[in-house]
């Protein structure tokens, strides 16, 4: 619907494995709080950062886990 696109209730994003796609935007537009849209992560995209930052796993240990097929 053109009205939904004009009101930014439908936004277009790029997603690496898939290309361009449309998704739902915010139904409310607030002049002092503009929305920022980001694409969803690709499977495994943040694995190394999460293991390091949240689980305190070293980069060497992460490599070993990858080699074993754990992550």
N, C-alpha and C positions, 0 to 999 in steps of 0.2 A: 504494500500500500504506500503510495507516495507521501501521504500525510505522516505516516509513522517514520519514514526516512527523514522527512523535513524536521520533525520534532526530535530527531536523534534517538528514537526508541529502537531503531535497528541500526547497528553499526557494522562496518565491514572491517575485517582484520586479516592479516597475513599469518598463516600457520605453516611453518616449514615443511612438514610432510605432506600437507594437503593443498597448500596454496591459499588463495583468497576465499573467505567464507563470511557469511552474515550471521550475526548473533544479536541477542536482545540487549538493548541499552537500558539506561535508567528511565523509569516512567515519569520521574519528577525532574524538573530542571531548576536548579537553585543558582541564582545569579552570583552569590558570594562563595559557592562551593562547586566549582565545575568538576565534572566527572573525568577521571583518567582511566582509559581502557587499556588493558594489557592482555596479550594472548595467554592461553593456558600453557603450562610447561609441557615440553615433550617428555615422554616416559624416560626417566633416568637423568634428565637434564641437570637436576640439582643434587644428585646423589652424593657426589664428592664433597660439596659444600656442607651438606647436612651431616655426613659422617664426620667431617672435620670439626664443624662448629658445635654441633649438638651432642655428638657421641665421642669426641676427642680421639678419633681414629687418625693415625698418621697417614700421609700420602703413600708411604711404602706399604703399610698394611692394606690400604685401599687397593693398591695394585695387586697384592697377593689375593685379596678377596675376589677381584675381577678375574684373575687368572684361574681361580678355582670355580668360577661361575656363580659365586654367592651373590654378587651384585652386578 
